[in-house]
Amino acid sequence: RVAKQSGTVIPFPDRSSLVADWSDYKAGPKDTPPEIAMEKSYNYKEDVQAMKILRQTM
């Protein structure tokens, strides 16, 4: 990369500072536990039934 005005070479940023180390991660008070996050919260069949009822009322 080269600056347009001055012509100096701009070095690429060091990638090691961008890589996160998740091995020592501790969950905070607002983090959702994985068991709750992976629960199925959308039921397709109930939604289809609700849409059918909604269309009939229109």
C-alpha positions, 0 to 999 in steps of 0.5 A: 500500500502506498500513500497517494499524496506523499508516496510513502509505503504504508505497512499492513497492520500486524495480524497477531493483534487481531486474533483473539485468544478464546481459551481463557474466556470467562462468561459475564453476567449478561452472557446467555448460556449455550444450553439456552442459546441452542434451544429451538424457539421457532415452531414452523407448524404453529406459524403456518397454522397462524398464517392460515387463520390470519388469511381466513380473516382477511 
